[in-house]
Amino acid sequence: MLDTLKNLFAVADLRNRVLFTLGMLAVYRVGNFIPTPGVNSEALRIMSEQAQNSMFGLYDMFTGGSLSRVTIFALGVMPYISSSIILQLLTVVWPYLERLSKEGELGRRKITQYTRYLTLLLAGVQSLGIAIFLERQTEIAGGLPLVYETGWSFRLMAMLTLTTGTMFIMWLGEQITERGIGNGMSLIIFAGIVVNFPRAVIATIDQMQTGQIGLLTLAFLVVLMVGVIGAIIYVERGHRRITVQYAKRVVGRRQYGGSSTHIPLKVNTGGVIPVIFASSILTFPQTLSGMFTPGGYADAAVRQIGYGMPLYNLLYVVGIIFFAYFYTAIIFNPDDVSENMRKYGGFIPGIRPGKRTAEYIDTILARITIVGAVYLAMVAILPEFLLTGFKVAPIPFIGESLDAILPRVVTQGLNVQFFFGGTSLLIVVGVAMDTVNQVESQLIMRHYDGFMKKTRIRGRRG
């Protein structure tokens, strides 16, 4: 490991990329502590300790605690992610965007520009929702006003501040992707989750001292966490190999081809992106809840998809599976792979080149994608059920009856708070592995040993 770190900093370009990434993440962390003007920090502290509103759950985890502190980075990267999802979905159904996506670098730049515009719009709408929400929360905050002066002066200030913060985070992420190491947006979310780890350890120790968590329960949770991490690493490394044979060709006096290789299809081609996409879609309405009339139909609908609710869990699983297929279709095109194989004389034994090859690859990809999608959904949901149970009471008509019949271990789980749930583990481990793989590739390309020179995990053979 020490030799690898020396190699990492021995290459000037790689060293600069790593330092640039760390510097941008440090700037992001500084912004997480700059408060939004006009917000009563003392009242906000009280509300953060008392409120159990869904806005201060999963979304707050993605922003590194910025939402509960209402800092200038309170919206995080979620407006950008939501915009990316919308544009990618529109690319499938809108011929104009579909043409742009096929025009190479120029088309991608145009789509990126549209994504930025939509991010600006969504950030403005979400920041208005948060501003109105804060104005209404005096009772939760112990009678103290969360906002010093309510009205459109505060709302416009909050919209300007939070929207500017989001656009700046978007710029940071793009700079990391272009000039640093790893995917900038994913690393920003990763940083937001990881920085809360020390505070979570302290909170867990406090729960042990007060008797909320027993020693055996804590040991079980730690073993479970390690097991989930091991499962994530195992599946993320797994892939199905499709054998490709190259026919012999004679060019001049030289003979080419005749070799055999393989196409590695990852079990989880989309990585953690489906989880981030599904989370982003479901947390988006929560930031708009302040704009709805309390007790109205819209407010009730938003509460039904609040974090931990049965409908939320159902939509979360469906969203993960959908985006696993959708994102895989975006980043891996069997037709292109088949065409490239045909161009260079490659073929899959027993499969006719061309359309049949593309169909064969697509069939295998669909089969392993369902395995990857179910794995993502299980890791994201099951640990949460174990910790807090499956809340059946809010289910219309039959919820209260089910709650009375089912044992407490089903409806309440272990009834403890533990920092690392399934979603956070997926994102942290997945992003860390992707980043390490990129560093590894850079080192190997420059003829240096990487991090995993003695511990490579081989994928499963198909």
Phi, psi and omega in degrees: 000318179296319178297322180295317178296323176296316178298323181300318182267358177281334180269117187301313183296316180292320177300316180296322179295317180295313180295323178296317179298314179297321179296317179294321178293326176294319176299319178299318180294323178298317180295337179291352181243007177268114186287155174285132181301142175091001182257134179282108186294324180293315177296324179294322178297317179296316181295321180296328180282329187260322190288142176244022183297145183297339178298334183259029179249253185298319181298319180296326178296318180293333182264008179068029180086002183292328181293315181292336176266354182048057176271180181293343178256026186299329181278342180061213181263003186299320176300322178294317180295317178299319179295319179298319179298313182300315181295321180292323176293319179294331179300329181285326188253346182252112184304324181299312179291327178296319177295318179300319183295341181259005183264019176076212185298320181297317179294320179296322178296321179294317178295321176299321178297316177297323178298320178296317179299316180292325176300317178301316180294311181296321179297320178297316180293315181294321179294325175295318178299319179293320180299314179294321177301315181296324180294335185266359191259034182293323182292318179297326185275028175070026180088348178279140178288131177288331182241130182295315180227111180281167180118185185288340176295316177290319182299316179294321178296316180295318179298316180296316183293308184291323178293318177298319178299317179296316180295326178292319177298319178301318178296318178302313181298318179295322179294321178296316180298319185278319188244357181244212180240132176089180177276119187301313182296317179296320179294326178294317176296317177304313180296321180297327179282314187293324184294341179275357184298312179302318179295325179292323177297316178298318179296322179293319177297319177298320179294326176293318181294328180270357178085007179288330177234125176278166182296319179294320178297316179297317179298319178298318181294320179294316178298319178298316180298315179296319178297318179295318178299316178299319179295320179298313180298318182298312182290319181296332178276342185286144176206158177259128181262129175252119182291134178235128179252139178249128180290154179284136177229141178250118178241110185068237179258005183252147178251129180243157176083201183080001182264169179234136177220196181210157173257116179274114177259115181293144176298319178244081185297323184281352181063222181269359182302317178302322179293315180295317180298311181297319178296319181297316180297318185283332179276344181302312180298334182296326180286346179261358186298332180292342181276349183266150178292125180304130180086355180281178182295317181296319179296318179295321180295318179295322179295327180292335178254023175291160184302128178091349179286152181304317180294323177300312181298319179296311180294327179296313179296314179299318180296319179297314180296317180298311183288336174298315178288316184297313182290325176298320179295332180284316188268348181225116182248107180301328179296318178295318179297316180297318181295318179295321177298314181297322182297325183256016175080020180267151178205156176268124183307127178087357181240131180291135179299157178098228185298320180296323177295316178299318179294322179296313179297318181297321179296314179296319180298319179296321181292316182282336178292324178295325176296314179295322181293316178296320177300314179299315181296318181294315180294326181286326189260314189300315177300326178294319177298320181295322183283313188243355179083175179257107185282102183264345184304320181289353180295127182301143173072309187250357187300311183294323178295316178297321181297326180283331184275315186291146177295155183299329182295335178279316185275340182239346182063215175283347178056047178229160175258125180224133191298311187272099171270184183296317182297313182295321179296317179302314183291313183297309182292317181297313180293320179299317180295317179298318181293316178298321178298322178293317177296318178302315180297319179296320180292315181296322179298331180261016174067036172247154175287141181266189182295327189252034185295335181247357186227038180293136178259115184280142178287161178287139179277140180266000000 
